[in-house]
Amino acid sequence: MTRGNAVIDNLQHWLDDQITAIKASKRYQAIAALPPLQRYSVIICAFLLSQAVIFSALYLVFGEMVVLGFLASILAGSATGFGALTAVLFKKVSSNLFNSLLGAAAGVMLAATAFSLLVPGISYGNLSWPGKGIYIVSAGMLLGAIFLHFADRQLPHFNFKTIENISQSSLKKIWLFIIAITIHNFPEGMSVGVSFGTGNMKDGLVLAIAVALQNIPEGLAVALPLVAMGYNRWRAVAIAGATGLVEPIGGLLGVTMVTVFQPLLPITMGFAAGAMLFVISEEIIPETHAAGRSRYATFALMAGFIVMMVLDNALS
């Protein structure tokens, strides 16, 4: 736990330094002095302008598919904030409902991993290395799982349910959980980017939808404990939504990497699949079975898998 507390303390000091530096800048002070409506208008316009510059640069350098992959990963990541909005209305969610949401998320991710990452990954691998695609993708899967294994070693493991019972004296534990969720979101965003990097719009869309659906209960799992600890509801939603912001970074890395280096495509698809399977097996499914009432989650998992399988087939 000492290592985890040190991570939180260092992160908090860094954030405090950055906030102090921003508040001391003349530009911040000038914006803060504006009337509220004018201030928010300036912030929104600056944000939209920055996005226009980013997307224009990506389009000019890499092309349309990179822009679409980056945009899809942004939308998938923003679903975390959408799921967190439930915390504005409720302080608690029933165990059966939460287990069902997690089970459906697991089914959706399993189907997307199989049909949008592993199957096409093996095909692309066979194109570059005839007859060896399965081995290339398998190696990538192991790398993805090992990556998250060591990420969990650096931060103590906290699951979705145990944080509901954390006392106020252990607020740092919730923040460790939030950091762990943020780290796990990176390969999810990367998987969306990698899928768009193949040039296959269908696989990219299916995976983006799957990640977005999985992010909804994830955002809820982050926001509810913060509300229970006394955080302002909208601030809790904002924090939960921020955990999804790492997905566009992973998405941009994935789509640009495989666009520029096509031979890496099979192993990166395997990496993303392995990381997603690690999250499903390590985080989601055990939680839905922990309380001894797994039947709701089991049927929800099957329903999620079927829905995503049908969607994958329909988009084909």
C-alpha positions as CSV (number, residue, x, y, z in Angstrom):
1,M,0.0,0.0,0.0
2,T,3.0,2.3,0.6
3,R,3.8,2.4,-3.1
4,G,0.3,3.2,-3.9
5,N,0.1,6.1,-1.4
6,A,3.4,7.4,-2.8
7,V,1.9,7.4,-6.3
8,I,-1.1,9.4,-5.0
9,D,1.1,11.9,-3.1
10,N,3.4,12.5,-6.0
11,L,0.4,12.9,-8.4
12,Q,-1.3,15.3,-6.0
13,H,1.9,17.4,-5.6
14,W,2.3,17.5,-9.4
15,L,-1.3,18.6,-9.9
16,D,-1.1,21.3,-7.2
17,D,2.1,22.7,-8.9
18,Q,0.4,22.7,-12.3
19,I,-2.8,24.4,-11.0
20,T,-0.7,27.0,-9.1
21,A,1.3,27.8,-12.3
22,I,-1.9,28.1,-14.4
23,K,-3.6,30.4,-11.9
24,A,-0.5,32.6,-11.8
25,S,-0.5,33.1,-15.5
26,K,-1.8,36.4,-16.9
27,R,-4.0,34.7,-19.5
28,Y,-5.8,32.7,-16.8
29,Q,-6.3,35.9,-14.7
30,A,-7.7,37.8,-17.7
31,I,-10.2,35.0,-18.5
32,A,-11.2,34.6,-14.8
33,A,-12.0,38.4,-14.7
34,L,-14.6,38.1,-17.5
35,P,-18.3,37.8,-16.7
36,P,-19.4,34.1,-16.4
37,L,-21.2,33.9,-19.8
38,Q,-18.3,35.6,-21.7
39,R,-15.8,33.5,-19.8
40,Y,-17.5,30.2,-20.7
41,S,-17.9,31.3,-24.3
42,V,-14.1,32.0,-24.5
43,I,-13.3,28.6,-23.0
44,I,-15.6,26.8,-25.4
45,C,-14.4,28.6,-28.5
46,A,-10.8,28.0,-27.5
47,F,-11.5,24.3,-27.0
48,L,-13.3,24.0,-30.4
49,L,-10.5,25.9,-32.1
50,S,-7.9,23.6,-30.6
51,Q,-9.9,20.5,-31.8
52,A,-10.2,21.9,-35.3
53,V,-6.4,22.4,-35.4
54,I,-5.7,18.9,-34.1
55,F,-8.1,17.2,-36.5
56,S,-6.9,19.2,-39.5
57,A,-3.3,18.4,-38.7
58,L,-4.1,14.7,-38.4
59,Y,-6.1,14.7,-41.7
60,L,-3.3,16.4,-43.6
61,V,-0.5,14.2,-42.2
62,F,-2.2,10.8,-41.9
63,G,-5.5,10.9,-43.8
64,E,-9.2,10.4,-43.1
65,M,-9.0,7.0,-41.3
66,V,-6.8,8.4,-38.6
67,V,-9.2,11.2,-37.9
68,L,-12.1,8.8,-37.8
69,G,-10.3,6.5,-35.4
70,F,-9.3,9.4,-33.1
71,L,-12.9,10.7,-33.1
72,A,-14.3,7.2,-32.4
73,S,-12.0,6.8,-29.4
74,I,-13.0,10.2,-28.1
75,L,-16.7,9.2,-28.3
76,A,-16.0,5.8,-26.7
77,G,-14.1,7.4,-23.8
78,S,-16.8,10.0,-23.3
79,A,-19.3,7.2,-22.5
80,T,-17.6,6.9,-19.1
81,G,-18.9,10.4,-18.3
82,F,-22.3,9.4,-19.6
83,G,-22.5,6.4,-17.3
84,A,-21.4,8.6,-14.4
85,L,-24.4,10.9,-14.9
86,T,-26.4,8.3,-13.0
87,A,-24.7,9.4,-9.8
88,V,-26.4,12.8,-10.2
89,L,-29.8,11.0,-9.6
90,F,-28.8,8.2,-7.3
91,K,-26.4,7.6,-4.5
92,K,-26.7,3.8,-4.8
93,V,-27.6,1.3,-7.5
94,S,-29.0,-2.2,-6.7
95,S,-26.6,-5.0,-6.8
96,N,-28.6,-7.0,-9.4
97,L,-28.7,-4.0,-11.8
98,F,-25.0,-3.3,-11.4
99,N,-24.1,-6.9,-11.9
100,S,-26.3,-7.1,-15.0
101,L,-24.6,-4.0,-16.4
102,L,-21.2,-5.4,-15.8
103,G,-22.2,-8.8,-17.2
104,A,-23.5,-7.2,-20.4
105,A,-20.3,-5.1,-20.7
106,A,-18.3,-8.3,-20.4
107,G,-20.3,-10.0,-23.1
108,V,-20.0,-7.0,-25.4
109,M,-16.3,-6.8,-24.9
110,L,-15.8,-10.6,-25.4
111,A,-17.7,-10.5,-28.8
112,A,-15.9,-7.4,-30.0
113,T,-12.5,-8.9,-29.0
114,A,-13.2,-12.1,-30.9
115,F,-14.8,-10.7,-34.0
116,S,-13.2,-7.3,-34.4
117,L,-9.7,-8.0,-33.1
118,L,-8.7,-11.6,-33.1
119,V,-10.3,-12.9,-36.3
120,P,-9.2,-10.0,-38.5
121,G,-5.8,-9.9,-36.7
122,I,-5.1,-13.5,-37.7
123,S,-6.1,-12.7,-41.3
124,Y,-3.8,-9.7,-41.5
125,G,-1.0,-11.8,-39.9
126,N,-1.4,-14.5,-42.5
127,L,-1.1,-11.9,-45.3
128,S,2.3,-10.8,-44.0
129,W,3.5,-14.2,-42.7
130,P,1.5,-16.9,-44.4
131,G,0.4,-19.6,-42.0
132,K,1.8,-17.8,-38.9
133,G,-0.9,-15.2,-38.2
134,I,-2.3,-17.2,-35.3
135,Y,1.2,-17.2,-33.6
136,I,1.8,-13.5,-34.2
137,V,-1.6,-12.6,-32.7
138,S,-1.1,-15.0,-29.8
139,A,2.3,-13.3,-29.0
140,G,0.5,-9.9,-29.0
141,M,-2.2,-11.2,-26.7
142,L,0.5,-12.3,-24.1
143,L,2.2,-8.9,-24.4
144,G,-1.2,-7.1,-23.7
145,A,-1.9,-9.3,-20.7
146,I,1.7,-8.8,-19.3
147,F,1.4,-5.1,-19.8
148,L,-1.7,-4.9,-17.6
149,H,-0.2,-7.4,-15.1
150,F,2.7,-5.1,-14.4
151,A,0.4,-2.1,-14.4
152,D,-1.5,-3.8,-11.6
153,R,1.7,-4.5,-9.8
154,Q,2.5,-0.8,-9.7
155,L,-0.9,0.1,-8.3
156,P,-2.7,-2.0,-5.7
157,H,-5.7,-3.9,-7.1
158,F,-9.1,-2.6,-6.3
159,N,-12.3,-3.9,-7.9
160,F,-15.6,-2.4,-8.7
161,K,-17.5,-3.6,-5.6
162,T,-15.1,-3.2,-2.7
163,I,-14.9,0.5,-3.1
164,E,-18.5,0.8,-2.1
165,N,-17.6,0.0,1.5
166,I,-14.4,2.1,1.8
167,S,-14.5,4.4,4.7
168,Q,-13.8,8.1,4.5
169,S,-10.4,7.7,6.0
170,S,-9.4,5.7,3.0
171,L,-10.1,8.3,0.3
172,K,-6.7,7.5,-1.2
173,K,-7.9,4.0,-2.0
174,I,-10.6,5.4,-4.2
175,W,-8.1,7.5,-6.0
176,L,-5.9,4.5,-6.5
177,F,-8.9,2.7,-8.0
178,I,-9.5,5.7,-10.3
179,I,-5.9,5.6,-11.5
180,A,-6.1,1.9,-12.1
181,I,-9.3,2.4,-14.2
182,T,-7.5,5.1,-16.2
183,I,-4.6,2.8,-16.9
184,H,-6.9,0.1,-18.1
185,N,-8.7,2.5,-20.4
186,F,-5.6,3.1,-22.4
187,P,-5.5,-0.3,-24.2
188,E,-9.3,0.0,-24.8
189,G,-8.7,3.2,-26.7
190,M,-5.8,1.7,-28.4
191,S,-8.0,-1.2,-29.6
192,V,-10.4,1.2,-31.3
193,G,-7.6,3.0,-33.0
194,V,-5.9,-0.2,-34.2
195,S,-9.2,-1.4,-35.7
196,F,-9.7,1.9,-37.6
197,G,-6.0,1.6,-38.7
198,T,-6.9,-1.6,-40.6
199,G,-9.0,0.6,-43.0
200,N,-12.0,-1.5,-42.1
201,M,-14.7,0.9,-40.9
202,K,-17.0,-1.9,-39.7
203,D,-14.5,-3.4,-37.3
204,G,-13.7,0.0,-36.0
205,L,-17.3,1.0,-35.4
206,V,-18.1,-2.3,-33.7
207,L,-15.2,-2.0,-31.3
208,A,-15.9,1.6,-30.5
209,I,-19.5,0.7,-29.7
210,A,-18.4,-2.2,-27.5
211,V,-15.9,0.0,-25.6
212,A,-18.5,2.7,-25.1
213,L,-21.0,0.3,-23.7
214,Q,-18.4,-1.1,-21.4
215,N,-17.5,2.3,-20.2
216,I,-21.0,3.2,-19.0
217,P,-21.0,0.9,-15.8
218,E,-17.3,1.8,-15.4
219,G,-18.1,5.5,-15.1
220,L,-20.9,4.7,-12.6
221,A,-18.5,2.6,-10.6
222,V,-16.1,5.5,-10.3
223,A,-18.7,8.3,-9.6
224,L,-20.9,6.6,-7.0
225,P,-18.2,6.1,-4.3
226,L,-17.1,9.7,-4.7
227,V,-20.6,10.9,-4.2
228,A,-20.9,8.7,-1.1
229,M,-17.7,10.2,0.3
230,G,-19.3,13.7,0.1
231,Y,-18.0,14.9,-3.3
232,N,-20.2,17.3,-5.3
233,R,-22.2,15.1,-7.7
234,W,-21.2,17.1,-10.8
235,R,-17.5,17.0,-9.7
236,A,-17.8,13.3,-9.3
237,V,-19.2,13.0,-12.8
238,A,-16.3,15.2,-14.1
239,I,-13.7,13.0,-12.4
240,A,-15.3,9.8,-13.7
241,G,-15.5,11.3,-17.2
242,A,-11.8,12.3,-17.0
243,T,-10.8,8.7,-16.6
244,G,-12.0,8.1,-20.1
245,L,-9.8,10.9,-21.6
246,V,-6.9,8.5,-21.8
247,E,-8.7,6.5,-24.4
248,P,-8.3,9.1,-27.2
249,I,-4.6,9.0,-26.5
250,G,-4.5,5.3,-26.8
251,G,-6.7,5.5,-29.9
252,L,-4.5,8.1,-31.6
253,L,-1.4,6.0,-30.8
254,G,-3.0,2.8,-32.1
255,V,-4.4,4.2,-35.4
256,T,-1.2,6.2,-36.3
257,M,1.1,3.4,-35.4
258,V,-0.6,0.7,-37.6
259,T,-1.2,3.2,-40.4
260,V,2.5,4.1,-40.6
261,F,3.8,0.6,-39.7
262,Q,1.4,-1.9,-41.3
263,P,3.5,-5.0,-40.4
264,L,2.8,-4.2,-36.7
265,L,-1.0,-4.5,-37.3
266,P,-1.4,-8.2,-36.3
267,I,0.6,-7.9,-33.1
268,T,-1.0,-4.7,-32.0
269,M,-4.5,-6.2,-32.6
270,G,-3.4,-9.1,-30.5
271,F,-2.0,-6.8,-27.8
272,A,-5.3,-4.9,-27.6
273,A,-7.3,-8.2,-27.5
274,G,-5.1,-9.6,-24.7
275,A,-5.4,-6.4,-22.7
276,M,-9.2,-6.4,-23.0
277,L,-9.5,-10.1,-22.1
278,F,-7.3,-9.4,-19.1
279,V,-9.7,-6.7,-17.9
280,I,-12.7,-9.0,-18.5
281,S,-11.3,-11.9,-16.6
282,E,-9.5,-10.0,-13.8
283,E,-12.0,-7.1,-13.2
284,I,-15.5,-7.7,-14.5
285,I,-16.5,-11.3,-14.4
286,P,-15.2,-12.0,-10.8
287,E,-17.2,-9.0,-9.6
288,T,-20.4,-10.3,-11.0
289,H,-19.9,-13.6,-9.2
290,A,-18.5,-12.3,-5.9
291,A,-21.8,-12.0,-4.1
292,G,-23.1,-15.4,-5.0
293,R,-25.8,-14.0,-7.3
294,S,-24.3,-14.5,-10.7
295,R,-27.3,-15.6,-12.7
296,Y,-28.4,-12.1,-13.7
297,A,-24.9,-11.3,-14.8
298,T,-24.5,-14.6,-16.7
299,F,-27.6,-14.0,-18.8
300,A,-26.6,-10.4,-19.2
301,L,-23.2,-11.5,-20.5
302,M,-24.8,-13.8,-23.0
303,A,-27.2,-11.1,-24.1
304,G,-24.4,-8.6,-24.5
305,F,-22.4,-11.1,-26.5
306,I,-25.4,-11.9,-28.8
307,V,-26.2,-8.2,-29.4
308,M,-22.6,-7.4,-30.3
309,M,-22.4,-10.5,-32.5
310,V,-25.6,-9.6,-34.4
311,L,-24.4,-6.0,-34.7
312,D,-21.0,-7.2,-36.1
313,N,-22.9,-9.3,-38.6
314,A,-25.3,-6.6,-39.6
315,L,-22.5,-4.1,-40.2
316,S,-20.8,-6.6,-42.4
